[in-house]
Amino acid sequence: MNLPPFFKEDLNNLVIPENTPIGTPVFKLVGIDPEKSRLRYGIMGTDKLTVDERTGVVTIAKSIDREVRIRTEQ
């Protein structure tokens, strides 16, 4: 039986201040695989964050400017 990996915590409720500098680590994903296989991390749905596929460290990749986002969504 192959059980899927799971996260101890996720970043769904993570609040990142708008003035956080690019390159700042803001979270560390910690996944657990029941079979003890090595995990590789990734992130989808944003170009503002990036994740190190081996360590799970999430960093700011682009400036977080909520006013720009609001204007482009209207």
CHARMM-style PDB file with segment names, atoms N, HN, CA, C and O in Angstrom:
ATOM      1  N   MET     1       0.849  -1.176   0.000  1.00  0.00      PROA
ATOM      2  CA  MET     1       0.000   0.000   0.000  1.00  0.00      PROA
ATOM      3  C   MET     1       0.900   1.247   0.000  1.00  0.00      PROA
ATOM      4  O   MET     1       1.829   1.351   0.800  1.00  0.00      PROA
ATOM      5  N   ASN     2       0.615   2.170  -0.891  1.00  0.00      PROA
ATOM      6  HN  ASN     2      -0.141   2.085  -1.541  1.00  0.00      PROA
ATOM      7  CA  ASN     2       1.385   3.403  -0.979  1.00  0.00      PROA
ATOM      8  C   ASN     2       0.524   4.566  -0.488  1.00  0.00      PROA
ATOM      9  O   ASN     2      -0.405   4.997  -1.170  1.00  0.00      PROA
ATOM     10  N   LEU     3       0.844   5.062   0.695  1.00  0.00      PROA
ATOM     11  HN  LEU     3       1.599   4.711   1.250  1.00  0.00      PROA
ATOM     12  CA  LEU     3       0.099   6.179   1.260  1.00  0.00      PROA
ATOM     13  C   LEU     3       0.709   7.494   0.791  1.00  0.00      PROA
ATOM     14  O   LEU     3       1.930   7.594   0.672  1.00  0.00      PROA
ATOM     15  N   PRO     4      -0.115   8.505   0.522  1.00  0.00      PROA
ATOM     16  CA  PRO     4       0.409   9.786   0.038  1.00  0.00      PROA
ATOM     17  C   PRO     4       1.107  10.557   1.162  1.00  0.00      PROA
ATOM     18  O   PRO     4       0.769  10.404   2.335  1.00  0.00      PROA
ATOM     19  N   PRO     5       2.079  11.382   0.789  1.00  0.00      PROA
ATOM     20  CA  PRO     5       2.700  12.254   1.787  1.00  0.00      PROA
ATOM     21  C   PRO     5       1.709  13.314   2.264  1.00  0.00      PROA
ATOM     22  O   PRO     5       0.700  13.575   1.609  1.00  0.00      PROA
ATOM     23  N   PHE     6       2.008  13.913   3.402  1.00  0.00      PROA
ATOM     24  HN  PHE     6       2.828  13.701   3.934  1.00  0.00      PROA
ATOM     25  CA  PHE     6       1.163  14.980   3.934  1.00  0.00      PROA
ATOM     26  C   PHE     6       2.036  16.036   4.586  1.00  0.00      PROA
ATOM     27  O   PHE     6       3.197  15.788   4.911  1.00  0.00      PROA
ATOM     28  N   PHE     7       1.465  17.213   4.772  1.00  0.00      PROA
ATOM     29  HN  PHE     7       0.521  17.414   4.508  1.00  0.00      PROA
ATOM     30  CA  PHE     7       2.181  18.322   5.396  1.00  0.00      PROA
ATOM     31  C   PHE     7       1.813  18.433   6.866  1.00  0.00      PROA
ATOM     32  O   PHE     7       0.660  18.230   7.246  1.00  0.00      PROA
ATOM     33  N   LYS     8       2.809  18.759   7.694  1.00  0.00      PROA
ATOM     34  HN  LYS     8       3.745  18.924   7.386  1.00  0.00      PROA
ATOM     35  CA  LYS     8       2.541  19.034   9.103  1.00  0.00      PROA
ATOM     36  C   LYS     8       1.751  20.337   9.229  1.00  0.00      PROA
ATOM     37  O   LYS     8       0.841  20.432  10.053  1.00  0.00      PROA
ATOM     38  N   GLU     9       2.090  21.335   8.424  1.00  0.00      PROA
ATOM     39  HN  GLU     9       2.829  21.259   7.754  1.00  0.00      PROA
ATOM     40  CA  GLU     9       1.393  22.616   8.367  1.00  0.00      PROA
ATOM     41  C   GLU     9       1.365  23.040   6.909  1.00  0.00      PROA
ATOM     42  O   GLU     9       2.185  22.586   6.111  1.00  0.00      PROA
ATOM     43  N   ASP    10       0.429  23.905   6.558  1.00  0.00      PROA
ATOM     44  HN  ASP    10      -0.237  24.274   7.206  1.00  0.00      PROA
ATOM     45  CA  ASP    10       0.463  24.460   5.210  1.00  0.00      PROA
ATOM     46  C   ASP    10       0.526  25.975   5.310  1.00  0.00      PROA
ATOM     47  O   ASP    10       0.434  26.536   6.402  1.00  0.00      PROA
ATOM     48  N   LEU    11       0.682  26.632   4.178  1.00  0.00      PROA
ATOM     49  HN  LEU    11       0.756  26.177   3.291  1.00  0.00      PROA
ATOM     50  CA  LEU    11       0.812  28.078   4.223  1.00  0.00      PROA
ATOM     51  C   LEU    11      -0.442  28.793   3.752  1.00  0.00      PROA
ATOM     52  O   LEU    11      -0.371  29.942   3.317  1.00  0.00      PROA
ATOM     53  N   ASN    12      -1.591  28.131   3.830  1.00  0.00      PROA
ATOM     54  HN  ASN    12      -1.649  27.197   4.183  1.00  0.00      PROA
ATOM     55  CA  ASN    12      -2.849  28.761   3.420  1.00  0.00      PROA
ATOM     56  C   ASN    12      -3.187  30.006   4.230  1.00  0.00      PROA
ATOM     57  O   ASN    12      -3.780  30.941   3.691  1.00  0.00      PROA
ATOM     58  N   ASN    13      -2.831  30.043   5.492  1.00  0.00      PROA
ATOM     59  HN  ASN    13      -2.350  29.284   5.930  1.00  0.00      PROA
ATOM     60  CA  ASN    13      -3.164  31.182   6.345  1.00  0.00      PROA
ATOM     61  C   ASN    13      -1.953  32.067   6.641  1.00  0.00      PROA
ATOM     62  O   ASN    13      -1.996  32.887   7.558  1.00  0.00      PROA
ATOM     63  N   LEU    14      -0.901  31.909   5.890  1.00  0.00      PROA
ATOM     64  HN  LEU    14      -0.867  31.242   5.146  1.00  0.00      PROA
ATOM     65  CA  LEU    14       0.308  32.695   6.088  1.00  0.00      PROA
ATOM     66  C   LEU    14       0.062  34.143   5.673  1.00  0.00      PROA
ATOM     67  O   LEU    14      -0.441  34.403   4.579  1.00  0.00      PROA
ATOM     68  N   VAL    15       0.412  35.073   6.537  1.00  0.00      PROA
ATOM     69  HN  VAL    15       0.820  34.863   7.426  1.00  0.00      PROA
ATOM     70  CA  VAL    15       0.281  36.496   6.244  1.00  0.00      PROA
ATOM     71  C   VAL    15       1.689  37.054   6.070  1.00  0.00      PROA
ATOM     72  O   VAL    15       2.519  36.974   6.975  1.00  0.00      PROA
ATOM     73  N   ILE    16       1.945  37.622   4.889  1.00  0.00      PROA
ATOM     74  HN  ILE    16       1.271  37.687   4.154  1.00  0.00      PROA
ATOM     75  CA  ILE    16       3.258  38.178   4.582  1.00  0.00      PROA
ATOM     76  C   ILE    16       3.091  39.683   4.396  1.00  0.00      PROA
ATOM     77  O   ILE    16       2.314  40.114   3.545  1.00  0.00      PROA
ATOM     78  N   PRO    17       3.809  40.487   5.179  1.00  0.00      PROA
ATOM     79  CA  PRO    17       3.722  41.934   5.003  1.00  0.00      PROA
ATOM     80  C   PRO    17       4.142  42.356   3.596  1.00  0.00      PROA
ATOM     81  O   PRO    17       5.054  41.777   3.005  1.00  0.00      PROA
ATOM     82  N   GLU    18       3.469  43.362   3.080  1.00  0.00      PROA
ATOM     83  HN  GLU    18       2.728  43.832   3.561  1.00  0.00      PROA
ATOM     84  CA  GLU    18       3.687  43.839   1.723  1.00  0.00      PROA
ATOM     85  C   GLU    18       5.125  44.307   1.477  1.00  0.00      PROA
ATOM     86  O   GLU    18       5.625  44.206   0.356  1.00  0.00      PROA
ATOM     87  N   ASN    19       5.780  44.810   2.500  1.00  0.00      PROA
ATOM     88  HN  ASN    19       5.374  44.892   3.410  1.00  0.00      PROA
ATOM     89  CA  ASN    19       7.137  45.346   2.333  1.00  0.00      PROA
ATOM     90  C   ASN    19       8.239  44.314   2.603  1.00  0.00      PROA
ATOM     91  O   ASN    19       9.399  44.687   2.782  1.00  0.00      PROA
ATOM     92  N   THR    20       7.891  43.029   2.634  1.00  0.00      PROA
ATOM     93  HN  THR    20       6.949  42.726   2.489  1.00  0.00      PROA
ATOM     94  CA  THR    20       8.899  41.995   2.856  1.00  0.00      PROA
ATOM     95  C   THR    20       9.851  41.952   1.659  1.00  0.00      PROA
ATOM     96  O   THR    20       9.398  41.818   0.522  1.00  0.00      PROA
ATOM     97  N   PRO    21      11.161  42.064   1.894  1.00  0.00      PROA
ATOM     98  CA  PRO    21      12.123  42.102   0.788  1.00  0.00      PROA
ATOM     99  C   PRO    21      12.174  40.792  -0.015  1.00  0.00      PROA
ATOM    100  O   PRO    21      11.996  39.703   0.530  1.00  0.00      PROA
ATOM    101  N   ILE    22      12.421  40.930  -1.312  1.00  0.00      PROA
ATOM    102  HN  ILE    22      12.566  41.815  -1.754  1.00  0.00      PROA
ATOM    103  CA  ILE    22      12.625  39.765  -2.178  1.00  0.00      PROA
ATOM    104  C   ILE    22      13.806  38.969  -1.633  1.00  0.00      PROA
ATOM    105  O   ILE    22      14.817  39.542  -1.227  1.00  0.00      PROA
ATOM    106  N   GLY    23      13.672  37.656  -1.629  1.00  0.00      PROA
ATOM    107  HN  GLY    23      12.850  37.191  -1.959  1.00  0.00      PROA
ATOM    108  CA  GLY    23      14.719  36.771  -1.131  1.00  0.00      PROA
ATOM    109  C   GLY    23      14.567  36.389   0.333  1.00  0.00      PROA
ATOM    110  O   GLY    23      15.332  35.571   0.843  1.00  0.00      PROA
ATOM    111  N   THR    24      13.582  36.975   1.016  1.00  0.00      PROA
ATOM    112  HN  THR    24      12.960  37.639   0.602  1.00  0.00      PROA
ATOM    113  CA  THR    24      13.361  36.680   2.428  1.00  0.00      PROA
ATOM    114  C   THR    24      12.661  35.328   2.582  1.00  0.00      PROA
ATOM    115  O   THR    24      11.618  35.101   1.968  1.00  0.00      PROA
ATOM    116  N   PRO    25      13.226  34.423   3.401  1.00  0.00      PROA
ATOM    117  CA  PRO    25      12.510  33.178   3.706  1.00  0.00      PROA
ATOM    118  C   PRO    25      11.306  33.501   4.596  1.00  0.00      PROA
ATOM    119  O   PRO    25      11.433  34.258   5.558  1.00  0.00      PROA
ATOM    120  N   VAL    26      10.140  32.929   4.277  1.00  0.00      PROA
ATOM    121  HN  VAL    26      10.037  32.314   3.495  1.00  0.00      PROA
ATOM    122  CA  VAL    26       8.925  33.245   5.033  1.00  0.00      PROA
ATOM    123  C   VAL    26       8.236  32.011   5.624  1.00  0.00      PROA
ATOM    124  O   VAL    26       7.327  32.144   6.443  1.00  0.00      PROA
ATOM    125  N   PHE    27       8.662  30.820   5.217  1.00  0.00      PROA
ATOM    126  HN  PHE    27       9.401  30.712   4.551  1.00  0.00      PROA
ATOM    127  CA  PHE    27       7.994  29.605   5.691  1.00  0.00      PROA
ATOM    128  C   PHE    27       8.868  28.413   5.324  1.00  0.00      PROA
ATOM    129  O   PHE    27       9.668  28.484   4.391  1.00  0.00      PROA
ATOM    130  N   LYS    28       8.711  27.320   6.062  1.00  0.00      PROA
ATOM    131  HN  LYS    28       8.061  27.262   6.819  1.00  0.00      PROA
ATOM    132  CA  LYS    28       9.378  26.074   5.690  1.00  0.00      PROA
ATOM    133  C   LYS    28       8.334  24.969   5.630  1.00  0.00      PROA
ATOM    134  O   LYS    28       7.713  24.624   6.636  1.00  0.00      PROA
ATOM    135  N   LEU    29       8.151  24.418   4.428  1.00  0.00      PROA
ATOM    136  HN  LEU    29       8.656  24.698   3.611  1.00  0.00      PROA
ATOM    137  CA  LEU    29       7.249  23.284   4.256  1.00  0.00      PROA
ATOM    138  C   LEU    29       7.899  22.051   4.868  1.00  0.00      PROA
ATOM    139  O   LEU    29       9.083  21.791   4.653  1.00  0.00      PROA
ATOM    140  N   VAL    30       7.122  21.301   5.623  1.00  0.00      PROA
ATOM    141  HN  VAL    30       6.161  21.513   5.797  1.00  0.00      PROA
ATOM    142  CA  VAL    30       7.619  20.059   6.203  1.00  0.00      PROA
ATOM    143  C   VAL    30       6.630  18.961   5.834  1.00  0.00      PROA
ATOM    144  O   VAL    30       5.529  18.882   6.380  1.00  0.00      PROA
ATOM    145  N   GLY    31       7.042  18.125   4.905  1.00  0.00      PROA
ATOM    146  HN  GLY    31       7.936  18.189   4.462  1.00  0.00      PROA
ATOM    147  CA  GLY    31       6.202  17.015   4.468  1.00  0.00      PROA
ATOM    148  C   GLY    31       6.659  15.718   5.111  1.00  0.00      PROA
ATOM    149  O   GLY    31       7.827  15.548   5.460  1.00  0.00      PROA
ATOM    150  N   ILE    32       5.715  14.822   5.256  1.00  0.00      PROA
ATOM    151  HN  ILE    32       4.766  14.960   4.973  1.00  0.00      PROA
ATOM    152  CA  ILE    32       6.017  13.512   5.835  1.00  0.00      PROA
ATOM    153  C   ILE    32       5.493  12.450   4.879  1.00  0.00      PROA
ATOM    154  O   ILE    32       4.329  12.470   4.479  1.00  0.00      PROA
ATOM    155  N   ASP    33       6.368  11.533   4.524  1.00  0.00      PROA
ATOM    156  HN  ASP    33       7.314  11.517   4.849  1.00  0.00      PROA
ATOM    157  CA  ASP    33       5.967  10.410   3.685  1.00  0.00      PROA
ATOM    158  C   ASP    33       5.918   9.168   4.565  1.00  0.00      PROA
ATOM    159  O   ASP    33       6.933   8.791   5.151  1.00  0.00      PROA
ATOM    160  N   PRO    34       4.754   8.521   4.669  1.00  0.00      PROA
ATOM    161  CA  PRO    34       4.623   7.337   5.523  1.00  0.00      PROA
ATOM    162  C   PRO    34       5.608   6.218   5.177  1.00  0.00      PROA
ATOM    163  O   PRO    34       5.977   5.433   6.050  1.00  0.00      PROA
ATOM    164  N   GLU    35       6.036   6.137   3.918  1.00  0.00      PROA
ATOM    165  HN  GLU    35       5.737   6.775   3.208  1.00  0.00      PROA
ATOM    166  CA  GLU    35       6.990   5.098   3.506  1.00  0.00      PROA
ATOM    167  C   GLU    35       8.436   5.569   3.613  1.00  0.00      PROA
ATOM    168  O   GLU    35       9.357   4.851   3.223  1.00  0.00      PROA
ATOM    169  N   LYS    36       8.634   6.772   4.142  1.00  0.00      PROA
ATOM    170  HN  LYS    36       7.886   7.355   4.460  1.00  0.00      PROA
ATOM    171  CA  LYS    36       9.981   7.346   4.346  1.00  0.00      PROA
ATOM    172  C   LYS    36      10.711   7.659   3.048  1.00  0.00      PROA
ATOM    173  O   LYS    36      11.941   7.719   3.033  1.00  0.00      PROA
ATOM    174  N   SER    37       9.973   7.859   1.956  1.00  0.00      PROA
ATOM    175  HN  SER    37       8.974   7.810   1.968  1.00  0.00      PROA
ATOM    176  CA  SER    37      10.609   8.245   0.697  1.00  0.00      PROA
ATOM    177  C   SER    37      11.044   9.707   0.776  1.00  0.00      PROA
ATOM    178  O   SER    37      10.467  10.493   1.528  1.00  0.00      PROA
ATOM    179  N   ARG    38      12.051  10.059   0.007  1.00  0.00      PROA
ATOM    180  HN  ARG    38      12.519   9.420  -0.604  1.00  0.00      PROA
ATOM    181  CA  ARG    38      12.520  11.436  -0.056  1.00  0.00      PROA
ATOM    182  C   ARG    38      11.475  12.279  -0.783  1.00  0.00      PROA
ATOM    183  O   ARG    38      10.939  11.867  -1.812  1.00  0.00      PROA
ATOM    184  N   LEU    39      11.194  13.451  -0.245  1.00  0.00      PROA
ATOM    185  HN  LEU    39      11.630  13.785   0.591  1.00  0.00      PROA
ATOM    186  CA  LEU    39      10.201  14.339  -0.837  1.00  0.00      PROA
ATOM    187  C   LEU    39      10.870  15.470  -1.594  1.00  0.00      PROA
ATOM    188  O   LEU    39      11.974  15.898  -1.255  1.00  0.00      PROA
ATOM    189  N   ARG    40      10.188  15.947  -2.624  1.00  0.00      PROA
ATOM    190  HN  ARG    40       9.291  15.599  -2.899  1.00  0.00      PROA
ATOM    191  CA  ARG    40      10.591  17.152  -3.357  1.00  0.00      PROA
ATOM    192  C   ARG    40       9.421  18.109  -3.299  1.00  0.00      PROA
ATOM    193  O   ARG    40       8.273  17.717  -3.508  1.00  0.00      PROA
ATOM    194  N   TYR    41       9.716  19.361  -3.017  1.00  0.00      PROA
ATOM    195  HN  TYR    41      10.649  19.679  -2.848  1.00  0.00      PROA
ATOM    196  CA  TYR    41       8.680  20.365  -2.823  1.00  0.00      PROA
ATOM    197  C   TYR    41       8.510  21.240  -4.057  1.00  0.00      PROA
ATOM    198  O   TYR    41       9.445  21.434  -4.833  1.00  0.00      PROA
ATOM    199  N   GLY    42       7.311  21.758  -4.220  1.00  0.00      PROA
ATOM    200  HN  GLY    42       6.551  21.600  -3.589  1.00  0.00      PROA
ATOM    201  CA  GLY    42       7.001  22.694  -5.292  1.00  0.00      PROA
ATOM    202  C   GLY    42       5.853  23.579  -4.843  1.00  0.00      PROA
ATOM    203  O   GLY    42       5.200  23.306  -3.835  1.00  0.00      PROA
ATOM    204  N   ILE    43       5.614  24.640  -5.599  1.00  0.00      PROA
ATOM    205  HN  ILE    43       6.145  24.861  -6.418  1.00  0.00      PROA
ATOM    206  CA  ILE    43       4.524  25.553  -5.266  1.00  0.00      PROA
ATOM    207  C   ILE    43       3.836  25.970  -6.564  1.00  0.00      PROA
ATOM    208  O   ILE    43       4.491  26.196  -7.581  1.00  0.00      PROA
ATOM    209  N   MET    44       2.511  26.068  -6.514  1.00  0.00      PROA
ATOM    210  HN  MET    44       1.979  25.884  -5.687  1.00  0.00      PROA
ATOM    211  CA  MET    44       1.739  26.458  -7.697  1.00  0.00      PROA
ATOM    212  C   MET    44       0.796  27.596  -7.330  1.00  0.00      PROA
ATOM    213  O   MET    44       0.464  27.793  -6.161  1.00  0.00      PROA
ATOM    214  N   GLY    45       0.373  28.339  -8.341  1.00  0.00      PROA
ATOM    215  HN  GLY    45       0.643  28.180  -9.290  1.00  0.00      PROA
ATOM    216  CA  GLY    45      -0.651  29.343  -8.137  1.00  0.00      PROA
ATOM    217  C   GLY    45      -0.141  30.727  -7.790  1.00  0.00      PROA
ATOM    218  O   GLY    45      -0.938  31.628  -7.527  1.00  0.00      PROA
ATOM    219  N   THR    46       1.169  30.915  -7.784  1.00  0.00      PROA
ATOM    220  HN  THR    46       1.816  30.184  -7.998  1.00  0.00      PROA
ATOM    221  CA  THR    46       1.725  32.237  -7.499  1.00  0.00      PROA
ATOM    222  C   THR    46       3.095  32.378  -8.140  1.00  0.00      PROA
ATOM    223  O   THR    46       3.844  31.409  -8.263  1.00  0.00      PROA
ATOM    224  N   ASP    47       3.405  33.591  -8.543  1.00  0.00      PROA
ATOM    225  HN  ASP    47       2.796  34.378  -8.443  1.00  0.00      PROA
ATOM    226  CA  ASP    47       4.766  33.873  -8.996  1.00  0.00      PROA
ATOM    227  C   ASP    47       5.481  34.744  -7.960  1.00  0.00      PROA
ATOM    228  O   ASP    47       6.625  35.148  -8.166  1.00  0.00      PROA
ATOM    229  N   LYS    48       4.803  35.030  -6.851  1.00  0.00      PROA
ATOM    230  HN  LYS    48       3.874  34.702  -6.683  1.00  0.00      PROA
ATOM    231  CA  LYS    48       5.366  35.857  -5.781  1.00  0.00      PROA
ATOM    232  C   LYS    48       6.251  35.062  -4.826  1.00  0.00      PROA
ATOM    233  O   LYS    48       7.090  35.638  -4.134  1.00  0.00      PROA
ATOM    234  N   LEU    49       6.073  33.754  -4.785  1.00  0.00      PROA
ATOM    235  HN  LEU    49       5.391  33.285  -5.347  1.00  0.00      PROA
ATOM    236  CA  LEU    49       6.830  32.885  -3.886  1.00  0.00      PROA
ATOM    237  C   LEU    49       7.553  31.805  -4.672  1.00  0.00      PROA
ATOM    238  O   LEU    49       7.120  31.409  -5.754  1.00  0.00      PROA
ATOM    239  N   THR    50       8.653  31.336  -4.118  1.00  0.00      PROA
ATOM    240  HN  THR    50       9.006  31.658  -3.239  1.00  0.00      PROA
ATOM    241  CA  THR    50       9.364  30.202  -4.683  1.00  0.00      PROA
ATOM    242  C   THR    50       9.722  29.265  -3.535  1.00  0.00      PROA
ATOM    243  O   THR    50       9.791  29.686  -2.380  1.00  0.00      PROA
ATOM    244  N   VAL    51       9.948  28.003  -3.854  1.00  0.00      PROA
ATOM    245  HN  VAL    51       9.893  27.661  -4.792  1.00  0.00      PROA
ATOM    246  CA  VAL    51      10.292  27.038  -2.810  1.00  0.00      PROA
ATOM    247  C   VAL    51      11.496  26.219  -3.257  1.00  0.00      PROA
ATOM    248  O   VAL    51      11.592  25.816  -4.416  1.00  0.00      PROA
ATOM    249  N   ASP    52      12.399  25.982  -2.335  1.00  0.00      PROA
ATOM    250  HN  ASP    52      12.320  26.310  -1.393  1.00  0.00      PROA
ATOM    251  CA  ASP    52      13.543  25.110  -2.598  1.00  0.00      PROA
ATOM    252  C   ASP    52      13.024  23.670  -2.615  1.00  0.00      PROA
ATOM    253  O   ASP    52      12.479  23.191  -1.621  1.00  0.00      PROA
ATOM    254  N   GLU    53      13.192  22.992  -3.731  1.00  0.00      PROA
ATOM    255  HN  GLU    53      13.634  23.381  -4.539  1.00  0.00      PROA
ATOM    256  CA  GLU    53      12.579  21.661  -3.870  1.00  0.00      PROA
ATOM    257  C   GLU    53      13.139  20.631  -2.901  1.00  0.00      PROA
ATOM    258  O   GLU    53      12.478  19.628  -2.632  1.00  0.00      PROA
ATOM    259  N   ARG    54      14.324  20.847  -2.374  1.00  0.00      PROA
ATOM    260  HN  ARG    54      14.861  21.662  -2.592  1.00  0.00      PROA
ATOM    261  CA  ARG    54      14.894  19.873  -1.431  1.00  0.00      PROA
ATOM    262  C   ARG    54      14.667  20.231   0.032  1.00  0.00      PROA
ATOM    263  O   ARG    54      14.424  19.345   0.851  1.00  0.00      PROA
ATOM    264  N   THR    55      14.745  21.530   0.378  1.00  0.00      PROA
ATOM    265  HN  THR    55      14.943  22.250  -0.287  1.00  0.00      PROA
ATOM    266  CA  THR    55      14.625  21.915   1.784  1.00  0.00      PROA
ATOM    267  C   THR    55      13.207  22.312   2.181  1.00  0.00      PROA
ATOM    268  O   THR    55      12.858  22.244   3.359  1.00  0.00      PROA
ATOM    269  N   GLY    56      12.380  22.728   1.209  1.00  0.00      PROA
ATOM    270  HN  GLY    56      12.664  22.782   0.252  1.00  0.00      PROA
ATOM    271  CA  GLY    56      11.032  23.181   1.508  1.00  0.00      PROA
ATOM    272  C   GLY    56      10.957  24.628   1.966  1.00  0.00      PROA
ATOM    273  O   GLY    56       9.884  25.091   2.353  1.00  0.00      PROA
ATOM    274  N   VAL    57      12.069  25.353   1.932  1.00  0.00      PROA
ATOM    275  HN  VAL    57      12.941  24.977   1.618  1.00  0.00      PROA
ATOM    276  CA  VAL    57      12.066  26.746   2.363  1.00  0.00      PROA
ATOM    277  C   VAL    57      11.396  27.611   1.292  1.00  0.00      PROA
ATOM    278  O   VAL    57      11.782  27.597   0.123  1.00  0.00      PROA
ATOM    279  N   VAL    58      10.385  28.359   1.725  1.00  0.00      PROA
ATOM    280  HN  VAL    58      10.071  28.371   2.674  1.00  0.00      PROA
ATOM    281  CA  VAL    58       9.624  29.246   0.845  1.00  0.00      PROA
ATOM    282  C   VAL    58      10.176  30.659   0.999  1.00  0.00      PROA
ATOM    283  O   VAL    58      10.317  31.159   2.115  1.00  0.00      PROA
ATOM    284  N   THR    59      10.489  31.304  -0.136  1.00  0.00      PROA
ATOM    285  HN  THR    59      10.374  30.898  -1.043  1.00  0.00      PROA
ATOM    286  CA  THR    59      11.023  32.660  -0.107  1.00  0.00      PROA
ATOM    287  C   THR    59      10.212  33.573  -1.024  1.00  0.00      PROA
ATOM    288  O   THR    59       9.490  33.117  -1.911  1.00  0.00      PROA
ATOM    289  N   ILE    60      10.355  34.876  -0.779  1.00  0.00      PROA
ATOM    290  HN  ILE    60      10.942  35.246  -0.058  1.00  0.00      PROA
ATOM    291  CA  ILE    60       9.715  35.879  -1.622  1.00  0.00      PROA
ATOM    292  C   ILE    60      10.475  35.941  -2.940  1.00  0.00      PROA
ATOM    293  O   ILE    60      11.690  36.142  -2.946  1.00  0.00      PROA
ATOM    294  N   ALA    61       9.770  35.769  -4.060  1.00  0.00      PROA
ATOM    295  HN  ALA    61       8.784  35.605  -4.055  1.00  0.00      PROA
ATOM    296  CA  ALA    61      10.402  35.790  -5.377  1.00  0.00      PROA
ATOM    297  C   ALA    61      10.183  37.110  -6.099  1.00  0.00      PROA
ATOM    298  O   ALA    61      11.035  37.547  -6.873  1.00  0.00      PROA
ATOM    299  N   LYS    62       9.037  37.748  -5.847  1.00  0.00      PROA
ATOM    300  HN  LYS    62       8.345  37.393  -5.219  1.00  0.00      PROA
ATOM    301  CA  LYS    62       8.702  39.025  -6.482  1.00  0.00      PROA
ATOM    302  C   LYS    62       8.068  39.927  -5.436  1.00  0.00      PROA
ATOM    303  O   LYS    62       7.550  39.462  -4.421  1.00  0.00      PROA
ATOM    304  N   SER    63       8.117  41.215  -5.702  1.00  0.00      PROA
ATOM    305  HN  SER    63       8.537  41.594  -6.527  1.00  0.00      PROA
ATOM    306  CA  SER    63       7.527  42.194  -4.795  1.00  0.00      PROA
ATOM    307  C   SER    63       6.045  41.901  -4.577  1.00  0.00      PROA
ATOM    308  O   SER    63       5.313  41.589  -5.517  1.00  0.00      PROA
ATOM    309  N   ILE    64       5.625  42.005  -3.341  1.00  0.00      PROA
ATOM    310  HN  ILE    64       6.219  42.259  -2.578  1.00  0.00      PROA
ATOM    311  CA  ILE    64       4.215  41.810  -3.001  1.00  0.00      PROA
ATOM    312  C   ILE    64       3.583  43.190  -2.904  1.00  0.00      PROA
ATOM    313  O   ILE    64       3.775  43.902  -1.918  1.00  0.00      PROA
ATOM    314  N   ASP    65       2.833  43.559  -3.925  1.00  0.00      PROA
ATOM    315  HN  ASP    65       2.677  42.981  -4.726  1.00  0.00      PROA
ATOM    316  CA  ASP    65       2.196  44.863  -3.989  1.00  0.00      PROA
ATOM    317  C   ASP    65       0.718  44.638  -4.237  1.00  0.00      PROA
ATOM    318  O   ASP    65       0.294  44.446  -5.377  1.00  0.00      PROA
ATOM    319  N   ARG    66      -0.055  44.662  -3.187  1.00  0.00      PROA
ATOM    320  HN  ARG    66       0.289  44.818  -2.261  1.00  0.00      PROA
ATOM    321  CA  ARG    66      -1.481  44.345  -3.290  1.00  0.00      PROA
ATOM    322  C   ARG    66      -2.261  45.367  -4.116  1.00  0.00      PROA
ATOM    323  O   ARG    66      -3.265  45.012  -4.733  1.00  0.00      PROA
ATOM    324  N   GLU    67      -1.821  46.630  -4.143  1.00  0.00      PROA
ATOM    325  HN  GLU    67      -1.005  46.919  -3.642  1.00  0.00      PROA
ATOM    326  CA  GLU    67      -2.532  47.629  -4.933  1.00  0.00      PROA
ATOM    327  C   GLU    67      -2.435  47.309  -6.431  1.00  0.00      PROA
ATOM    328  O   GLU    67      -3.412  47.466  -7.164  1.00  0.00      PROA
ATOM    329  N   VAL    68      -1.280  46.869  -6.876  1.00  0.00      PROA
ATOM    330  HN  VAL    68      -0.486  46.742  -6.281  1.00  0.00      PROA
ATOM    331  CA  VAL    68      -1.114  46.495  -8.285  1.00  0.00      PROA
ATOM    332  C   VAL    68      -2.026  45.336  -8.617  1.00  0.00      PROA
ATOM    333  O   VAL    68      -2.673  45.336  -9.664  1.00  0.00      PROA
ATOM    334  N   ARG    69      -2.088  44.353  -7.746  1.00  0.00      PROA
ATOM    335  HN  ARG    69      -1.563  44.352  -6.895  1.00  0.00      PROA
ATOM    336  CA  ARG    69      -2.941  43.184  -7.971  1.00  0.00      PROA
ATOM    337  C   ARG    69      -4.410  43.592  -8.056  1.00  0.00      PROA
ATOM    338  O   ARG    69      -5.135  43.101  -8.921  1.00  0.00      PROA
ATOM    339  N   ILE    70      -4.852  44.475  -7.180  1.00  0.00      PROA
ATOM    340  HN  ILE    70      -4.263  44.874  -6.478  1.00  0.00      PROA
ATOM    341  CA  ILE    70      -6.245  44.910  -7.189  1.00  0.00      PROA
ATOM    342  C   ILE    70      -6.578  45.624  -8.498  1.00  0.00      PROA
ATOM    343  O   ILE    70      -7.630  45.378  -9.087  1.00  0.00      PROA
ATOM    344  N   ARG    71      -5.700  46.492  -8.950  1.00  0.00      PROA
ATOM    345  HN  ARG    71      -4.845  46.691  -8.471  1.00  0.00      PROA
ATOM    346  CA  ARG    71      -5.952  47.217 -10.194  1.00  0.00      PROA
ATOM    347  C   ARG    71      -6.035  46.289 -11.397  1.00  0.00      PROA
ATOM    348  O   ARG    71      -6.852  46.516 -12.288  1.00  0.00      PROA
ATOM    349  N   THR    72      -5.207  45.247 -11.443  1.00  0.00      PROA
ATOM    350  HN  THR    72      -4.543  45.062 -10.719  1.00  0.00      PROA
ATOM    351  CA  THR    72      -5.204  44.362 -12.599  1.00  0.00      PROA
ATOM    352  C   THR    72      -6.388  43.405 -12.591  1.00  0.00      PROA
ATOM    353  O   THR    72      -6.750  42.877 -13.643  1.00  0.00      PROA
ATOM    354  N   GLU    73      -7.006  43.164 -11.428  1.00  0.00      PROA
ATOM    355  HN  GLU    73      -6.713  43.593 -10.573  1.00  0.00      PROA
ATOM    356  CA  GLU    73      -8.138  42.249 -11.357  1.00  0.00      PROA
ATOM    357  C   GLU    73      -9.455  42.927 -11.697  1.00  0.00      PROA
ATOM    358  O   GLU    73     -10.444  42.230 -11.925  1.00  0.00      PROA
ATOM    359  N   GLN    74      -9.514  44.240 -11.740  1.00  0.00      PROA
ATOM    360  HN  GLN    74      -8.711  44.806 -11.555  1.00  0.00      PROA
ATOM    361  CA  GLN    74     -10.782  44.938 -11.995  1.00  0.00      PROA
ATOM    362  C   GLN    74     -11.116  44.981 -13.460  1.00  0.00      PROA
ATOM    363  OT1 GLN    74     -12.148  45.532 -13.841  1.00  0.00      PROA
TER     364      GLN     74
END
